[in-house]
Each structure stands twice: as C-alpha cells, then as structure tokens.
Amino acid sequence: MHAPRGQRDPRNWPSPDRSANRRWCPSTSTTPSWTVRRGLRHWVEEFTREWGLGTTAVEWIVEADDCPQHVLDQITGLRESGWRVGVVTNGLTLTQGAVLEHTGLVRYLYGWCISEEVDVRKPDPGIFALAAELCGSDLTAVWMCGDSPMPTSSAPGRAGLYTIWIRHGRTWPAFMPQPGRTVDSITEALQALLRLCSPVSSG
C-alpha cells in the first residue's frame, strides 16, 4: 500500500489503470461463477497441501473465503485518503485471479501481482517493485501488511518497505527481525494505515 504524498489532494488522484492485470483476470460480469469458484478451490487445495492441513479445511476455506464488507469499506477509505492499494501473492495466475474475483477485491485495488504471471515469488523483493509499478507508483513510502513472518520480514526489509504483521494470536519468531508494527487482524492493520499521515509517523 502506497502512502499519499505531500499535500496532493486524493480527490485528484487518477483512476486505477488495471489494463495490465486485466489480460489474465476477466471481469466477473463475463466469467461464469462456477469458473471463479473452481479456480478458488484449486488454490485452496494447493494451500492446504503446502501447509499440511486436512481435507476438511478445503471446504471450510472455500465457504469462508469472502472479504467482509467492512474491510472493503476500509480499503475505500484508504483510497479516498490518497493511498494506492494493491495485492502481492504467490500462486498460479488462474487460481489467484479467481480468489481476487471471488472476494470482490479487484474492484477496490489499483493493481495486483501474482508470482506465476511475473515469474518471481515472495519473499523476492522484486515482486514488490513490480506490484508498485502496476499500481502506478514505486517503492517510496510503501507499507506491506501480511500474516506470514517470512515475506513480512525478509523481503520488505531488503526492499525498504515499512511492515505490519497480522499475528492472528501467534508469537513472532525470535530469530527474525521485528516487523514495523504488529496487529491482531486485517481490520486493525487498515485502521493503523488510516491513522498515518505519512509512512514514518509514530503510533
């Protein structure tokens, strides 16, 4: 997420240019819901295998994987305040694109970067530079919110990003550099960003 710069009025910010993303992520108005759902399921199956979760987790995640309206409202608030909001994710283009469509996030983002599409994965800092470019920005004054310690710690630090770790009740690994901030949920993370006047504000 890119912080607003200087005194620039956020109402004058240009509308997101998603043309680069749209070549692989079709509009929900032309994509059958079963296609989006199938792509989501494929991603969940990959995720649960990678983390050693049981098969029952697949159905639970598929049914639960909606973005709450209050989170979408917070993202809207960030954009109205001048922030440029994007997503960086590892995975297959088809499946991760389906997740973005299923959650409705594509209508709220300036851009998104999927590892298969750009041939680079987190925690490589290069993927964050590409995501910033898709959002029409650069890595100046960028905050990254994430719930996985490795990408939240190593990549953003090398790329010069500010970080917020969403801990979900967990403890940060003692051997890893501490994140810039720690919160308990995505709601708290977005609230923290909304309170920032600049990326180096204290709080």
C-alpha positions in Angstrom: 0.0 0.0 0.0 1.5 3.3 -1.1 1.1 6.3 1.2 -0.2 9.6 -0.1 2.5 12.1 -0.9 2.8 15.7 0.3 -0.3 17.9 0.1 -1.7 16.3 -3.0 -5.5 16.2 -2.8 -6.6 12.5 -3.0 -9.7 13.5 -4.9 -7.4 14.4 -7.8 -5.7 11.0 -8.0 -6.2 9.2 -11.3 -8.4 6.2 -11.5 -6.7 2.9 -11.3 -5.3 1.6 -14.6 -5.9 -2.2 -14.4 -5.2 -2.9 -18.1 -2.0 -4.9 -17.3 -3.9 -7.1 -14.9 -7.0 -7.5 -17.0 -5.2 -9.5 -19.6 -5.5 -12.5 -17.3 -8.2 -11.7 -14.9 -11.5 -11.3 -16.8 -14.4 -9.3 -15.4 -16.9 -11.1 -13.2 -19.6 -9.9 -15.5 -18.3 -12.2 -18.2 -16.8 -15.0 -16.1 -19.3 -17.8 -15.1 -19.5 -18.1 -11.3 -18.6 -21.8 -11.5 -15.3 -20.9 -13.2 -14.3 -18.4 -10.4 -15.4 -21.0 -7.8 -13.3 -23.7 -9.4 -10.2 -21.5 -9.6 -10.7 -20.7 -5.9 -11.0 -24.3 -5.0 -7.8 -25.2 -6.9 -5.9 -22.5 -4.9 -7.3 -23.7 -1.6 -6.3 -27.3 -2.4 -2.7 -26.1 -3.2 -2.6 -24.1 0.0 -3.9 -26.9 2.3 -1.4 -29.3 0.8 1.5 -26.9 1.3 0.6 -26.3 4.9 -0.3 -29.9 5.7 -3.9 -29.2 6.5 -6.6 -31.8 6.4 -9.1 -32.2 3.5 -11.9 -30.8 5.7 -10.0 -27.4 5.6 -10.7 -27.1 1.9 -14.4 -26.9 2.2 -14.2 -24.6 5.3 -11.8 -22.1 3.5 -13.9 -22.2 0.2 -17.0 -21.3 2.1 -15.4 -18.7 4.3 -13.2 -17.0 1.7 -15.2 -13.9 1.3 -13.9 -10.4 2.0 -16.2 -8.8 4.7 -17.8 -5.6 3.6 -16.3 -3.6 6.5 -12.8 -4.5 5.1 -13.8 -3.3 1.7 -15.2 -0.1 3.2 -11.8 0.4 5.0 -10.0 -0.1 1.7 -12.3 2.5 0.2 -11.4 4.9 3.0 -7.7 4.4 2.3 -8.1 5.2 -1.3 -10.2 8.3 -0.5 -7.3 9.3 1.7 -4.8 9.0 -1.2 -3.4 5.5 -0.6 -2.8 3.2 -3.6 -3.8 -0.3 -2.5 -2.5 -3.4 -4.2 -2.1 -7.2 -3.6 1.1 -9.3 -3.9 0.5 -13.1 -3.8 2.3 -16.3 -4.7 0.5 -18.9 -6.7 -1.0 -19.7 -10.1 -2.4 -16.9 -12.2 -5.7 -18.6 -12.8 -6.3 -19.7 -9.2 -5.1 -16.5 -7.5 -7.0 -14.4 -10.0 -10.1 -16.4 -9.2 -9.6 -15.6 -5.5 -9.3 -11.9 -6.2 -12.5 -12.0 -8.2 -14.4 -14.2 -5.7 -13.6 -11.9 -2.8 -14.5 -8.8 -4.9 -11.1 -7.2 -4.2 -10.4 -6.5 -7.8 -12.9 -3.6 -7.8 -11.0 -1.9 -4.9 -7.4 -2.3 -6.0 -5.1 -0.2 -8.1 -3.3 -3.4 -9.1 -2.2 -6.8 -8.1 0.9 -9.0 -8.8 0.7 -12.8 -9.0 4.0 -14.8 -8.9 3.3 -17.1 -11.8 2.4 -14.1 -14.0 5.6 -12.2 -13.3 7.9 -15.2 -12.7 9.1 -14.0 -9.3 7.8 -15.1 -5.9 7.7 -13.6 -2.4 10.0 -13.1 -0.5 12.0 -11.8 -3.5 11.8 -8.0 -3.2 11.5 -7.7 -7.0 7.8 -8.8 -6.8 7.0 -5.8 -4.6 8.7 -3.4 -7.1 6.6 -4.9 -9.9 3.4 -4.6 -7.8 4.1 -0.9 -7.1 4.6 -0.3 -10.9 1.3 -1.9 -11.6 -0.3 0.4 -9.1 1.3 3.4 -10.9 3.9 4.0 -8.2 7.3 2.9 -6.8 8.7 1.6 -3.5 8.9 5.0 -1.9 6.7 5.2 1.2 5.2 1.7 0.8 3.7 -0.3 3.6 3.2 -4.1 3.4 0.6 -5.9 5.5 1.0 -9.6 5.8 0.4 -12.6 8.1 3.3 -14.8 7.2 6.6 -13.9 9.1 9.0 -14.8 6.2 7.6 -12.4 3.5 6.7 -9.8 6.1 10.2 -9.8 7.4 12.9 -10.6 4.8 11.6 -9.2 1.5 10.2 -5.9 2.7 13.3 -5.2 4.7 15.5 -5.7 1.7 13.2 -3.6 -0.5 12.9 -0.8 2.1 9.2 -1.3 2.8 7.5 -0.5 6.1 5.7 -3.5 7.5 2.7 -4.5 9.5 2.4 -8.1 10.7 -1.1 -9.6 11.3 -0.3 -12.1 14.0 -3.7 -13.9 14.5 -2.8 -14.7 18.1 0.7 -16.0 17.2 4.1 -15.0 18.5 6.7 -13.5 16.2 9.8 -15.8 15.7 12.6 -14.7 18.0 15.3 -15.3 15.3 13.7 -12.9 12.7 13.9 -9.1 12.5 10.9 -7.5 14.1 8.2 -6.0 11.9 7.5 -2.3 12.0 4.1 -2.9 13.7 2.1 -5.8 15.0 -1.7 -6.1 15.0 -4.2 -8.8 15.6 -6.3 -8.5 12.4 -6.6 -7.0 9.0 -9.1 -4.6 10.4 -6.5 -3.3 12.9 -3.9 -3.1 10.1 -6.1 -1.0 7.9 -7.1 1.2 10.8 -3.4 1.8 11.5 -2.8 2.9 8.0 -5.8 5.2 8.0 -4.3 7.0 11.1 -1.0 7.6 9.3 -0.3 11.0 7.9 3.0 9.7 6.5 4.7 6.3 6.4 7.1 7.3 9.1 4.6 8.6 11.6 4.8 7.1 15.1 1.9 5.2 16.7 
